[in-house]
Amino acid sequence: MAGMSYPEPVVENYANPKTCFFHVLFKAASLAFYILSALFIDSFVIIFVVTVLLAAFDFWVVKNVSGRILVGLRWWNEINDLGESVWKFECLDQESLARMNKKDSWLFWWTLYLTAAAWLVLGIFSLIRLQADYLLVVGVCLTLSIANIVGFTKCKKDAKKQFQQFATQTIASRFTSSIQSAFSVV
């Protein structure tokens, strides 16, 4: 079989395949466990605890690892001395953000939204079947998914705003220095 070439695996198109894998793993695991557990497990407590733990692992991985690596963003929320909730954002500089892999970014954002949509659909099914206990599980998982969506969306908007402010300041300072150098010649 010498000389035969095999097609490149699809994973090669991603700049961070391991991060992409773990970004999707906990989302898929929590959804799959929740859906399949009713077939094999009779204990609601076990289903609740394992599903919520998997969703919490997903929340943490997305917020603290895959968000930084795949899209260059990180967010958190603090309570200040006045008891007010304050959003904090971190992002890479514009040059680094421009070099981010588009497929990594696409995977990040689509799985973030699709996971929330899946939990919403499962919540509707629980509501239709009048299963309030399972609706609680879905509610916790949906809340964690939406928290990441809100956090990263605000972070992305903040990064764009910071870039626009930086660009405006840079243009203004160059314009000012050009005018000053023009008048210093005279």
C-alpha positions, 0 to 999 in steps of 0.5 A, a space after each residue: 500500500 505504499 504510495 497511497 494517500 489517505 484523505 486528511 481528517 476533518 479535525 485538521 481544519 481546526 486550529 485547536 482540535 482538543 479544545 473543540 472536542 472538549 467544548 462539544 463533549 460536555 454539551 453532548 454528554 449532558 444532553 445525551 445523559 438526560 435523554 438516554 437516562 430515562 431508559 436505563 435509570 429509575 432514580 430522578 435524583 441520579 438523573 438530576 445530579 449527573 445531568 446538572 454536573 455535566 452541564 456545570 462542567 460544560 459551563 466552566 469549560 466554555 467560560 474559562 477554557 474554550 472561550 479564551 482559546 477558540 474566540 479569545 474572550 473571557 467574562 465573569 461577574 462580580 459584586 462590588 462594594 455597593 452590592 451591585 453586579 458588575 460584568 468584567 470582560 477580557 479579550 485578546 488584542 484586535 490583531 490576535 482576534 483577527 488571527 483566530 481560526 474561523 472554524 473554531 469560532 464557528 464551532 464555538 458560537 453555533 454549539 453555544 446556541 444549539 445547546 440552549 435551543 436543545 435544552 429549550 426543546 427538551 423543556 417544552 417536552 417536559 412541560 407538555 408531559 407535565 413533568 415538573 421535576 424534569 423541567 427543573 433539570 432542564 431549567 438549570 441546564 438552560 440557565 447555565 447555557 444562557 448565562 454563557 450566551 449572555 456573557 460571551 455576547 456582552 464580551 464580544 460587544 465590549 471587545 468591538 466597542 473597545 476596538 472602535 474607541 482605540 481606532 478613534 483615538 489612534 486616528 485622532 492622535 495621528 491627525 493631531 500629530 500631523 497638524 502639529 508637524 504641519 504647523 511646526 514646519 511653518 
